[in-house]
Amino acid sequence: MALHGMHNAFKTAIETGRTDHYTLDQFIAQLVETEWDDRQNRKIERNIRNATFRYKASLEKIDYNDDRNLDRNKLLRIAQGDYIHQGQDLLITGSTGVGKSYLATALGYQACIDGYRVKYYNTTRLLAKLKMAKSDGSYLKEISKIERQQLIILDDFGLQAMDNQNRMAFLEIIEDRHGKSSTIITSQLPVSQWYDIIGEKTIADATMDRLVHHAHRFELQGESMRKKRGNLTNDFLIEKK
């Protein structure tokens, strides 16, 4: 029956002699509770593994300095996951290094912990993969895989303008998920410039209409977090000398 948690708890209890401290009912209840916890933990680990994040991130390590323009209360409310349940999107913009990808990934990790199906994508690589899938006949399979996710993260959107094939694939992804599933998009460009990246006014209007009206926005500001961490490291090394 693959009761791994229950088996390990029973084995540990026998080896340590802790069974003497429980009645039979209490011992069984303890084993069942341990099995439940073990299954939940393995589900979370599986969700995180399937999400293919670039790196680990945690909401507890988010920097809320005033110069970042990041509202702590707003973020923590969103992190509770209602936006996923309601099929709403998150748009995170800001210059290079301000922590857009980290913030999106931290929200992705929290969604995995809460039991949602999550997938991380680099936008450029995803569109290139879908273009290849068109030629080898696996396009519908790839689109279906994306559609099954309750939350997807499209990181680094807008690094290059879209050609017709990419903009149609992007519209299909957004349209399939509209009002049903959530998408987090990060970009160095302000949302007002996304129309130019998508190109072709009709497609851009259709895509942005589905994205912006019910989306939560974070417009991060401030100094590059990478530069700031580098300065702190340098200061520490100088002090050590």
C-alpha positions, 0 to 999 in steps of 0.5 A: 500500500506504499505506506512509507510514512507509517512504516518509518514512524512504526519502525522508529517507535519500535526501535526507540521504545516509544510505544509504551507512552501511547494507548493503542488508539493513540499509537494508531492515530499517530501513525495515520497522522505521520502517513498524512504528513509524509504524503503531503510533503512528498506531494509538495516535493513533486510539485516543486520538482515538476515546476522546474524552477531556475532556483530556490526562492522564498517569500520569507527572504523577500526584501521590502525596502522602501525604494523597491516599491513593493507593498508587503501587505499586498504581496502577502495577501496575494501569496495566500493563493486566491488569485490562482483560485480566481484565475487572475494574473500577475504582471511583474515589471522592473529594470534588470536585477531588481528581483522580478524573477525571484519574486515570481519564483517565490510565489511559485514555490508558495503555490506548490506548497499550497498544492497547485500545479505550477510550471516555470518557463523562460518566455523566449525558450518556450516560444522557440520550443513551441515553434519547433513543436509546430514542425514536428507535430507535437504542438498540441501536446505542448499546449495541452501540457501548459493548459493543465497547469494551474499557474505558469510563470513566463519569465523575461518576457519582451527580450525580443520582438515576436514574429507572427508564429510566436505572437499567435502561440502567445495569444493561444496560451493567454486565451486558453488560460483567461479566467480559468488559470493564472499566469505570472509574467515578468518583464524589464519593459513596462506593460505599456510597451508590451503592445510593441513587443507582441506586434500586429495591432489586432493580436496585441489588442486581443492578447493585452485585453485578456491580460491587463484588466484583471491582473495584479501588478508589481512595478519594482524599482530601486537598485539592482539586487545583484549589485547590492549583494555584490557590494555587501560581499565586497564590504564584508571582505574589506572588513575582514582584511 
